[in-house]
């Protein structure tokens, strides 16, 4: 199977009931506070995989759905983390 951006959208990972429920639990656990910079008044937060999802580990539930591998980041911190990850030549799931 050719796994590209289109197949990721079609897979529905980030719109699945399981992910949406877990995402809400992480938001509650982290008290709507960015775990990187401590911002609790950001306009936008994102649940981040600490060990980034990629095509080698996306089916590994310990990576994809493990609350210990998830953290709440403000949008700005998430963008910086993603940029650094890509700068190091790594490819992301999405």
Secondary structure, DSSP 8 states (H G I E B T S, - for coil): ---SHHHHHHHTGGGSHHHHHHHHHHHHHTTT--TTT--SS-S-EEEEESS---TTTTT-HHHHS-GGGEEEEEHHHHHHHHHHHHHTT-----
